[in-house]
């Protein structure tokens, strides 16, 4: 019976001793939950690149098939070695029944890792895991300013790079409270500045400025937030540069698909827009978070499905009538951006 305190999580993840057979990682920081789960999976010694030794299941799949987890956990690896059964994502459905036998009688040479949502102490899953003899619950809460500063220092200590004070201040102001997103951005920066002894503000502005100024991202953001003028200006500029219409359609489609996934997650988890965006995977770049929030306020899940249908129709028509492709695309974007503008009022 063990439950980590929030203040002890970072220290434990640095050196997970003692190591338990079952972990429940939960809390409002979705990115932190995923990051902690990955850390524990690596610490187990299982081969993360082998789907036979690191088995990833969704919570919904486990709820639909209660025997699935036990079948995977008790299966004997063909080549031996430690195995991990990793349940990802949260669900409103009860999965305690599916885990009961495995919690009582853990499988040899197998670690069970469960990602949970923001579970209350009275949650059946959390309550059951906390009472188990060889299990540990790990809470993950959003990073504070001090936590983010520690992440920045640790990231560049590993690469033996010095970060200038103004550059560090810029990062502290820019990053949100999602640990996974913060680590991802720091990894990008360290890779970009590889070979340099120090990282300054110019490095950061070059890397993150380019990421934030992507015309395709800007086009998708402008269209879905109802900025009709910017949307049309961007599409004309991209066409003038020779950008392929299908590539532009694809960029907007991917953005709408991501918005739809976030909208569905909000409905399932009951979390706020900011929390869902903060825990998004892949992470939403901080320069685009305001646009994502505005779009999610403007569109319902069904509305986004309708936009995807419209874009798919334009994609098909533009292939069969390439001479009209640009006009068909611009007309579709205008309709979508006007609808977004109306819905934001």
C-alpha positions, 0 to 999 in steps of 0.5 A: 500500500503506497501513494507518493506525495506530489512533492516526492514524485520528481525525486522518485522518478529520478531513481524509482526505488523500490520498483513496484509491479503496478503503477497508477499515474494520475492528475490534471497534468496530462503531459506530466502523466504521460512523461512519468509513465514513459520514465517508469516504462524505461526504468522497468528494463523492458525493450520500448521498441519491441511491441511484444515486450512493451504492450500499449492498450487504450483504456477504452479497449480494456473497458470493452474487453476485461480479459485483455490486460490479464491475457497480455500480462500473463503471456510468456515472452517468446524471447524472454525478458521483462515486459510492460503492459501500459494502459494509455488514455483515460475513460469514463468507464470503470476498468477496475474489474479488468485489473482486479485479478492482476492487482491481486496476483501480479504477473512475473516479470511484468510491470503494469502501468496505468495512465489515469485522468484527474482522479479523486481520492474516492475514485474506484481505480485510485482507491483500489490501487492505493490499497494494493500491496505491490502498487504505487500511485503517482500524482502529476500536477501542473508545473509551477514557475520554479518547476519550469526553471528546474527543467530548463536548468536540468535540460542544459546541464545535461548538454553542458550548455550555458543559457543566458539570463535573458534567454532563460527569462523568455523561456520561463514566460513562454512555457505553460504548465504542461511538463511533456510540452516543456520538455519537448520544446527544450529538447528542440532547443538543445538540438538546434544549439548543439555544439554551442557553448551557450544559448542566447535570445537570438537562438530562441527567437530563430527557432521558435520564431520560425515555428510560430511564423509558419504560413500553413499554421497561420492559415489554419489558425486564421481560418478556424478562428474567423479571421477572414481577412488574414485567411484570404491574405495568407492563402493568396501569398501561399499560392503566389509562392507556388504552394500546392493546393492539396498541401494546403488542404492537408494542413487545414485538415490536420488542424481541424482533426486536432481540434476535433480530438481536443473537443472530444477530450474536453467532453469526455474529461470535463476539463477546461479548454486550457487544460486539454490544450496543455495536455495535447499530444503532440503538444500545441506550440505555445505561440498557437495556444490562444488560436486553439482556445479561440477555435475551440470556443467557436466550434462544436465537435459536430461543426468540426466534423462538418468542416472536415467533410467540406474540405474532403469534398474540396480535395476531391473536386480540386483533383478532378478539376485542377484548373479550379483548385485554387478558387474552390479552396479559397471559397471553402476557406471563406465559408469556414472563416465566416462561419467561425466569425459568426459563432464567436460573436 
